[in-house]
Amino acid sequence: MRDITDIADVKRRFLGHLTLEKGMSQNTAQAYSDDVDKLTRYLADAGVAVDRATTDDLERFICTLQDVGIQARSQARIISGVKGFYKFLRLEGFMDNDPTELLLTPKIGRHLPEVLTIAEIDRMIEAIDMSKVEGQRNRAIIEVLYGCGLRVSELVTLKLSQLFIEERYVVIQGKGNKQRLVPISPVAIEQINLYLEQTRSHQVAQRGSEDILFLNRRGAMLTRQMIFHIVKQLCELAGIRKIISPHTLRHSFATHLLEGGANLRAIQQMLGHESITTTEIYVHIDRSRLRDEILSHHPRNNPSH
């Protein structure tokens, strides 16, 4: 077995392993790396070498997480990161056993996400001030978020070259750089075209943002925080009292598809979930009405709506 002489170097290599080998996004990989930092600091304080840690050492680490009030969901993520780290150490020849094999992950209660009704989404759209320069852009943003079920990161990085308007779909670069095709509703297409004609075609994009669909007034890519601000402001104007974020539109997209009878596997593909269990959170509605088609079940795919 190799000895760990530089733990900082090992952790840097682990971060690279997560992004290059496992295909994780930089943000997700960094979260895992930060969780490993929590463990290594704990072990250092306890006088235990990382490659000499036992299952008992790791269980005591988990107990400290509970003692400081870290919730079960966050504990589960930290444990997942620790398990990945020790698998990496074995793979790299630093250990011949895995002390995480017997670690138990805390049970997480199923939390149903907040969902907007179709009427509430309509109220948000009606609250957009179309007399403002950014009005048509914001209308298109809401229609794309809700009509395609995108993550905020996917929306702000959406490129013109990813739009296939005639074919009615967009190519989305999701987590881990995995691509998926997402059908786009006639309503979203209409609002994108209006935005392109009225606003986007008249803007001078900053360097590096030439192919980005949604731009700010300075011609740069929008930030995630700006999308949060837009959604929050529209909810307040619409008199919606729920605690929501842009992700709420993604949850609403999935729930409304399911209510309409769409197949759970098809929703999984649309959302870009790697595991069907992630998508099953939406099955708090009648399972008996699931069918195979997607586009025919989303309210935004009915131009008369």
KEDORO-594520 format. One record per residue (C-alpha): residue in one letter; residue number from 1; y negated, z, x negated. Coordinates in nm, 2 decimals. Each point is the difference from the previous one (the first is absolute). Layout:
# KEDORO-594520
+----+-----+--------+--------+--------+
! aa !   i !     py !     pz !     px !
+----+-----+--------+--------+--------+
!  a ! NUM !      Y !      Z !      X !
...
+----+-----+--------+--------+--------+
This chain:
# KEDORO-594520
+----+-----+--------+--------+--------+
! aa !   i !     py !     pz !     px !
+----+-----+--------+--------+--------+
!  m !   1 !   0.00 !   0.00 !   0.00 !
!  r !   2 !  -0.35 !  -0.08 !  -0.11 !
!  d !   3 !  -0.25 !   0.29 !  -0.03 !
!  i !   4 !  -0.34 !  -0.01 !   0.18 !
!  t !   5 !  -0.25 !   0.03 !  -0.27 !
!  d !   6 !  -0.31 !  -0.12 !   0.20 !
!  i !   7 !   0.02 !   0.08 !   0.37 !
!  a !   8 !  -0.33 !  -0.18 !   0.07 !
!  d !   9 !   0.14 !  -0.32 !  -0.14 !
!  v !  10 !   0.32 !   0.05 !   0.21 !
!  k !  11 !  -0.22 !   0.04 !   0.32 !
!  r !  12 !  -0.20 !  -0.31 !  -0.09 !
!  r !  13 !   0.33 !  -0.20 !  -0.03 !
!  f !  14 !   0.12 !   0.15 !   0.33 !
!  l !  15 !  -0.32 !  -0.12 !   0.17 !
!  g !  16 !   0.06 !  -0.35 !  -0.14 !
!  h !  17 !   0.36 !   0.02 !   0.12 !
!  l !  18 !  -0.11 !   0.07 !   0.35 !
!  t !  19 !  -0.25 !  -0.29 !   0.01 !
!  l !  20 !   0.20 !  -0.26 !  -0.20 !
!  e !  21 !   0.36 !   0.08 !   0.08 !
!  k !  22 !  -0.03 !   0.16 !   0.34 !
!  g !  23 !  -0.28 !  -0.22 !   0.12 !
!  m !  24 !  -0.21 !   0.29 !   0.13 !
!  s !  25 !  -0.38 !  -0.04 !   0.06 !
!  q !  26 !  -0.22 !   0.16 !  -0.27 !
!  n !  27 !  -0.11 !   0.26 !   0.26 !
!  t !  28 !   0.35 !   0.10 !   0.10 !
!  a !  29 !   0.12 !   0.01 !  -0.36 !
!  q !  30 !  -0.29 !   0.21 !  -0.11 !
!  a !  31 !   0.07 !   0.24 !   0.29 !
!  y !  32 !   0.36 !   0.04 !  -0.13 !
!  s !  33 !  -0.13 !   0.05 !  -0.36 !
!  d !  34 !  -0.24 !   0.27 !   0.12 !
!  d !  35 !   0.29 !   0.18 !   0.17 !
!  v !  36 !   0.19 !  -0.01 !  -0.33 !
!  d !  37 !  -0.31 !   0.15 !  -0.17 !
!  k !  38 !   0.03 !   0.29 !   0.24 !
!  l !  39 !   0.36 !   0.06 !  -0.10 !
!  t !  40 !  -0.06 !  -0.03 !  -0.38 !
!  r !  41 !  -0.29 !   0.24 !   0.02 !
!  y !  42 !   0.22 !   0.25 !   0.19 !
!  l !  43 !   0.29 !  -0.04 !  -0.25 !
!  a !  44 !  -0.24 !   0.04 !  -0.30 !
!  d !  45 !  -0.14 !   0.32 !   0.15 !
!  a !  46 !   0.36 !   0.12 !   0.05 !
!  g !  47 !   0.09 !  -0.09 !  -0.36 !
!  v !  48 !   0.26 !  -0.25 !   0.11 !
!  a !  49 !   0.04 !  -0.34 !  -0.16 !
!  v !  50 !  -0.01 !  -0.29 !   0.24 !
!  d !  51 !   0.34 !  -0.13 !  -0.13 !
!  r !  52 !   0.15 !   0.34 !   0.02 !
!  a !  53 !  -0.09 !   0.09 !   0.35 !
!  t !  54 !   0.27 !   0.10 !   0.24 !
!  t !  55 !   0.04 !  -0.03 !   0.37 !
!  d !  56 !  -0.10 !   0.37 !   0.03 !
!  d !  57 !  -0.32 !  -0.07 !  -0.20 !
!  l !  58 !  -0.09 !  -0.29 !   0.24 !
!  e !  59 !   0.08 !   0.21 !   0.31 !
!  r !  60 !  -0.24 !   0.27 !  -0.13 !
!  f !  61 !  -0.26 !  -0.27 !  -0.04 !
!  i !  62 !   0.05 !  -0.11 !   0.36 !
!  c !  63 !  -0.04 !   0.36 !   0.11 !
!  t !  64 !  -0.34 !   0.02 !  -0.17 !
!  l !  65 !  -0.10 !  -0.31 !   0.20 !
!  q !  66 !   0.09 !   0.19 !   0.32 !
!  d !  67 !  -0.18 !   0.31 !  -0.12 !
!  v !  68 !  -0.33 !  -0.18 !  -0.05 !
!  g !  69 !   0.02 !  -0.15 !   0.35 !
!  i !  70 !   0.10 !  -0.36 !  -0.08 !
!  q !  71 !   0.14 !  -0.16 !   0.32 !
!  a !  72 !   0.35 !  -0.12 !   0.04 !
!  r !  73 !  -0.10 !  -0.37 !   0.00 !
!  s !  74 !  -0.19 !   0.04 !  -0.33 !
!  q !  75 !   0.29 !   0.21 !  -0.14 !
!  a !  76 !   0.24 !  -0.28 !   0.08 !
!  r !  77 !  -0.22 !  -0.26 !  -0.17 !
!  i !  78 !  -0.02 !   0.22 !  -0.31 !
!  i !  79 !   0.37 !   0.05 !  -0.01 !
!  s !  80 !   0.05 !  -0.37 !   0.03 !
!  g !  81 !  -0.22 !  -0.05 !  -0.30 !
!  v !  82 !   0.18 !   0.26 !  -0.20 !
!  k !  83 !   0.34 !  -0.16 !   0.08 !
!  g !  84 !  -0.13 !  -0.34 !  -0.11 !
!  f !  85 !  -0.13 !   0.15 !  -0.32 !
!  y !  86 !   0.34 !   0.16 !  -0.09 !
!  k !  87 !   0.18 !  -0.32 !   0.08 !
!  f !  88 !  -0.24 !  -0.17 !  -0.24 !
!  l !  89 !   0.07 !   0.26 !  -0.27 !
!  r !  90 !   0.38 !  -0.07 !   0.04 !
!  l !  91 !  -0.06 !  -0.38 !  -0.01 !
!  e !  92 !  -0.20 !   0.04 !  -0.32 !
!  g !  93 !   0.26 !   0.21 !  -0.17 !
!  f !  94 !  -0.19 !   0.33 !   0.00 !
!  m !  95 !   0.25 !   0.18 !   0.22 !
!  d !  96 !   0.37 !  -0.04 !   0.08 !
!  n !  97 !  -0.02 !   0.19 !   0.33 !
!  d !  98 !  -0.23 !   0.01 !   0.30 !
!  p !  99 !  -0.12 !   0.35 !   0.11 !
!  t ! 100 !  -0.15 !  -0.15 !   0.32 !
!  e ! 101 !   0.33 !  -0.12 !   0.15 !
!  l ! 102 !   0.04 !   0.33 !   0.20 !
!  l ! 103 !  -0.36 !   0.04 !   0.09 !
!  l ! 104 !  -0.06 !   0.02 !   0.37 !
!  t ! 105 !  -0.29 !  -0.18 !   0.16 !
!  p ! 106 !  -0.18 !   0.21 !   0.28 !
!  k ! 107 !   0.05 !  -0.13 !   0.35 !
!  i ! 108 !  -0.30 !  -0.17 !   0.13 !
!  g ! 109 !  -0.08 !   0.01 !   0.37 !
!  r ! 110 !  -0.06 !  -0.34 !   0.15 !
!  h ! 111 !  -0.38 !  -0.04 !   0.05 !
!  l ! 112 !  -0.11 !  -0.26 !   0.25 !
!  p ! 113 !  -0.31 !  -0.17 !  -0.12 !
!  e ! 114 !  -0.32 !  -0.02 !   0.21 !
!  v ! 115 !  -0.01 !  -0.32 !   0.21 !
!  l ! 116 !  -0.28 !  -0.18 !   0.18 !
!  t ! 117 !   0.04 !  -0.15 !   0.34 !
!  i ! 118 !  -0.08 !  -0.37 !   0.05 !
!  a ! 119 !  -0.30 !   0.11 !   0.21 !
!  e ! 120 !  -0.12 !   0.22 !  -0.29 !
!  i ! 121 !   0.03 !  -0.29 !  -0.25 !
!  d ! 122 !  -0.20 !  -0.22 !   0.25 !
!  r ! 123 !  -0.27 !   0.27 !   0.02 !
!  m ! 124 !  -0.02 !   0.00 !  -0.39 !
!  i ! 125 !  -0.05 !  -0.37 !   0.00 !
!  e ! 126 !  -0.26 !   0.02 !   0.28 !
!  a ! 127 !  -0.18 !   0.25 !  -0.21 !
!  i ! 128 !  -0.06 !  -0.25 !  -0.29 !
!  d ! 129 !  -0.36 !  -0.10 !  -0.02 !
!  m ! 130 !   0.03 !  -0.38 !  -0.02 !
!  s ! 131 !  -0.37 !  -0.04 !  -0.06 !
!  k ! 132 !   0.04 !   0.14 !  -0.35 !
!  v ! 133 !   0.09 !  -0.22 !  -0.30 !
!  e ! 134 !   0.33 !   0.19 !  -0.05 !
!  g ! 135 !   0.09 !  -0.01 !   0.38 !
!  q ! 136 !   0.23 !  -0.30 !   0.00 !
!  r ! 137 !   0.16 !   0.12 !  -0.33 !
!  n ! 138 !   0.08 !   0.34 !   0.15 !
!  r ! 139 !   0.14 !  -0.16 !   0.32 !
!  a ! 140 !   0.23 !  -0.21 !  -0.22 !
!  i ! 141 !   0.10 !   0.30 !  -0.21 !
!  i ! 142 !   0.11 !   0.20 !   0.31 !
!  e ! 143 !   0.19 !  -0.29 !   0.15 !
!  v ! 144 !   0.18 !  -0.06 !  -0.33 !
!  l ! 145 !   0.08 !   0.37 !  -0.06 !
!  y ! 146 !   0.13 !   0.04 !   0.35 !
!  g ! 147 !   0.14 !  -0.35 !   0.06 !
!  c ! 148 !   0.20 !  -0.01 !  -0.33 !
!  g ! 149 !   0.07 !   0.37 !  -0.06 !
!  l ! 150 !  -0.14 !  -0.01 !  -0.36 !
!  r ! 151 !  -0.05 !   0.29 !  -0.24 !
!  v ! 152 !  -0.36 !   0.05 !  -0.10 !
!  s ! 153 !   0.08 !  -0.11 !  -0.36 !
!  e ! 154 !   0.16 !  -0.32 !   0.14 !
!  l ! 155 !  -0.31 !  -0.07 !   0.21 !
!  v ! 156 !  -0.26 !   0.04 !  -0.27 !
!  t ! 157 !   0.19 !  -0.21 !  -0.25 !
!  l ! 158 !   0.08 !  -0.27 !   0.26 !
!  k ! 159 !  -0.08 !  -0.34 !  -0.15 !
!  l ! 160 !  -0.11 !  -0.33 !   0.16 !
!  s ! 161 !   0.30 !  -0.17 !  -0.17 !
!  q ! 162 !   0.23 !   0.24 !   0.18 !
!  l ! 163 !  -0.11 !  -0.13 !   0.34 !
!  f ! 164 !   0.20 !  -0.27 !   0.17 !
!  i ! 165 !  -0.21 !  -0.05 !   0.32 !
!  e ! 166 !   0.17 !  -0.31 !   0.12 !
!  e ! 167 !   0.35 !   0.15 !  -0.04 !
!  r ! 168 !  -0.13 !   0.34 !   0.15 !
!  y ! 169 !   0.11 !   0.23 !  -0.27 !
!  v ! 170 !  -0.13 !   0.18 !  -0.31 !
!  v ! 171 !   0.18 !   0.08 !  -0.33 !
!  i ! 172 !  -0.04 !   0.37 !  -0.08 !
!  q ! 173 !   0.04 !   0.15 !  -0.34 !
!  g ! 174 !   0.14 !   0.34 !   0.08 !
!  k ! 175 !   0.12 !   0.31 !  -0.19 !
!  g ! 176 !   0.18 !  -0.08 !  -0.32 !
!  n ! 177 !  -0.15 !  -0.35 !   0.01 !
!  k ! 178 !   0.25 !  -0.10 !   0.26 !
!  q ! 179 !  -0.11 !  -0.29 !   0.22 !
!  r ! 180 !   0.06 !  -0.03 !   0.37 !
!  l ! 181 !  -0.10 !  -0.25 !   0.27 !
!  v ! 182 !  -0.19 !   0.15 !   0.29 !
!  p ! 183 !  -0.08 !  -0.20 !   0.32 !
!  i ! 184 !  -0.36 !   0.01 !   0.09 !
!  s ! 185 !  -0.12 !   0.01 !   0.36 !
!  p ! 186 !  -0.22 !  -0.27 !   0.17 !
!  v ! 187 !  -0.27 !   0.26 !   0.06 !
!  a ! 188 !   0.00 !   0.10 !  -0.37 !
!  i ! 189 !  -0.01 !  -0.37 !  -0.11 !
!  e ! 190 !  -0.29 !  -0.06 !   0.24 !
!  q ! 191 !  -0.20 !   0.29 !  -0.15 !
!  i ! 192 !   0.08 !  -0.09 !  -0.36 !
!  n ! 193 !  -0.12 !  -0.36 !   0.06 !
!  l ! 194 !  -0.32 !   0.13 !   0.15 !
!  y ! 195 !  -0.05 !   0.23 !  -0.29 !
!  l ! 196 !   0.07 !  -0.29 !  -0.25 !
!  e ! 197 !  -0.25 !  -0.23 !   0.18 !
!  q ! 198 !  -0.28 !   0.25 !   0.07 !
!  t ! 199 !   0.01 !   0.23 !  -0.30 !
!  r ! 200 !   0.26 !  -0.06 !  -0.28 !
!  s ! 201 !  -0.09 !  -0.36 !  -0.06 !
!  h ! 202 !  -0.36 !   0.09 !  -0.07 !
!  q ! 203 !   0.07 !   0.28 !  -0.25 !
!  v ! 204 !   0.01 !  -0.03 !  -0.37 !
!  a ! 205 !   0.30 !   0.19 !  -0.12 !
!  q ! 206 !  -0.02 !   0.21 !  -0.31 !
!  r ! 207 !   0.22 !  -0.09 !  -0.30 !
!  g ! 208 !   0.35 !   0.09 !   0.08 !
!  s ! 209 !  -0.05 !   0.01 !   0.37 !
!  e ! 210 !  -0.02 !  -0.37 !   0.07 !
!  d ! 211 !   0.33 !  -0.01 !   0.18 !
!  i ! 212 !  -0.04 !   0.33 !   0.18 !
!  l ! 213 !  -0.03 !  -0.03 !   0.38 !
!  f ! 214 !  -0.21 !   0.30 !   0.10 !
!  l ! 215 !  -0.31 !   0.06 !  -0.22 !
!  n ! 216 !  -0.29 !   0.24 !   0.01 !
!  r ! 217 !  -0.36 !  -0.11 !   0.01 !
!  r ! 218 !  -0.01 !  -0.03 !  -0.37 !
!  g ! 219 !   0.30 !  -0.24 !   0.00 !
!  a ! 220 !   0.25 !   0.25 !  -0.14 !
!  m ! 221 !   0.33 !   0.12 !   0.13 !
!  l ! 222 !  -0.02 !   0.28 !   0.25 !
!  t ! 223 !   0.12 !   0.34 !  -0.10 !
!  r ! 224 !   0.27 !   0.21 !   0.19 !
!  q ! 225 !  -0.27 !   0.25 !   0.07 !
!  m ! 226 !  -0.22 !  -0.26 !   0.17 !
!  i ! 227 !   0.29 !  -0.09 !   0.24 !
!  f ! 228 !   0.04 !   0.37 !   0.07 !
!  h ! 229 !  -0.37 !   0.03 !   0.08 !
!  i ! 230 !   0.00 !  -0.31 !   0.23 !
!  v ! 231 !   0.30 !   0.13 !   0.20 !
!  k ! 232 !  -0.13 !   0.35 !   0.03 !
!  q ! 233 !  -0.35 !  -0.11 !   0.11 !
!  l ! 234 !   0.15 !  -0.24 !   0.26 !
!  c ! 235 !   0.21 !   0.28 !   0.14 !
!  e ! 236 !  -0.30 !   0.23 !   0.03 !
!  l ! 237 !  -0.20 !  -0.27 !   0.17 !
!  a ! 238 !   0.30 !  -0.07 !   0.24 !
!  g ! 239 !   0.02 !   0.37 !   0.09 !
!  i ! 240 !   0.35 !   0.04 !  -0.14 !
!  r ! 241 !   0.08 !   0.36 !  -0.09 !
!  k ! 242 !   0.32 !  -0.05 !  -0.18 !
!  i ! 243 !   0.02 !   0.06 !  -0.38 !
!  i ! 244 !   0.06 !  -0.35 !  -0.13 !
!  s ! 245 !  -0.01 !  -0.22 !  -0.31 !
!  p ! 246 !   0.05 !  -0.37 !  -0.06 !
!  h ! 247 !   0.37 !   0.09 !  -0.03 !
!  t ! 248 !  -0.01 !   0.10 !   0.37 !
!  l ! 249 !  -0.05 !  -0.37 !   0.09 !
!  r ! 250 !   0.32 !  -0.08 !  -0.20 !
!  h ! 251 !   0.19 !   0.27 !   0.20 !
!  s ! 252 !  -0.15 !  -0.13 !   0.32 !
!  f ! 253 !   0.11 !  -0.36 !  -0.09 !
!  a ! 254 !   0.36 !   0.12 !  -0.05 !
!  t ! 255 !   0.01 !   0.22 !   0.31 !
!  h ! 256 !  -0.14 !  -0.27 !   0.23 !
!  l ! 257 !   0.25 !  -0.25 !  -0.13 !
!  l ! 258 !   0.28 !   0.24 !   0.07 !
!  e ! 259 !  -0.14 !   0.08 !   0.34 !
!  g ! 260 !   0.00 !  -0.38 !   0.07 !
!  g ! 261 !   0.37 !  -0.03 !  -0.09 !
!  a ! 262 !  -0.01 !  -0.12 !  -0.37 !
!  n ! 263 !   0.30 !   0.05 !  -0.22 !
!  l ! 264 !  -0.02 !   0.30 !  -0.24 !
!  r ! 265 !   0.12 !  -0.21 !  -0.29 !
!  a ! 266 !  -0.27 !  -0.26 !   0.07 !
!  i ! 267 !  -0.26 !   0.27 !   0.00 !
!  q ! 268 !   0.14 !   0.13 !  -0.33 !
!  q ! 269 !  -0.05 !  -0.34 !  -0.16 !
!  m ! 270 !  -0.35 !  -0.03 !   0.14 !
!  l ! 271 !  -0.10 !   0.34 !  -0.13 !
!  g ! 272 !   0.17 !  -0.06 !  -0.34 !
!  h ! 273 !   0.20 !   0.32 !   0.02 !
!  e ! 274 !   0.29 !   0.00 !  -0.25 !
!  s ! 275 !   0.21 !   0.23 !   0.22 !
!  i ! 276 !   0.06 !  -0.02 !   0.37 !
!  t ! 277 !  -0.02 !   0.38 !   0.02 !
!  t ! 278 !  -0.37 !  -0.02 !  -0.08 !
!  t ! 279 !  -0.05 !  -0.23 !   0.30 !
!  e ! 280 !   0.21 !   0.21 !   0.23 !
!  i ! 281 !  -0.29 !   0.25 !   0.03 !
!  y ! 282 !  -0.13 !  -0.24 !   0.27 !
!  v ! 283 !   0.31 !   0.04 !   0.22 !
!  h ! 284 !  -0.15 !   0.27 !   0.21 !
!  i ! 285 !  -0.02 !  -0.27 !   0.27 !
!  d ! 286 !   0.29 !  -0.15 !   0.20 !
!  r ! 287 !   0.26 !  -0.14 !  -0.24 !
!  s ! 288 !   0.17 !  -0.19 !   0.29 !
!  r ! 289 !  -0.28 !  -0.26 !   0.01 !
!  l ! 290 !   0.03 !  -0.13 !  -0.36 !
!  r ! 291 !   0.03 !  -0.38 !  -0.03 !
!  d ! 292 !  -0.01 !  -0.25 !  -0.29 !
!  e ! 293 !  -0.34 !  -0.17 !   0.03 !
!  i ! 294 !  -0.32 !   0.13 !  -0.14 !
!  l ! 295 !  -0.29 !  -0.22 !   0.07 !
!  s ! 296 !   0.06 !   0.00 !   0.37 !
!  h ! 297 !  -0.02 !   0.38 !   0.02 !
!  h ! 298 !  -0.33 !   0.08 !  -0.17 !
!  p ! 299 !  -0.30 !   0.02 !   0.25 !
!  r ! 300 !  -0.22 !  -0.19 !  -0.24 !
!  n ! 301 !   0.22 !  -0.30 !   0.01 !
!  n ! 302 !  -0.11 !  -0.07 !   0.36 !
!  p ! 303 !  -0.32 !  -0.20 !  -0.02 !
!  s ! 304 !  -0.09 !   0.09 !   0.36 !
!  h ! 305 !   0.00 !   0.38 !  -0.09 !
+----+-----+--------+--------+--------+
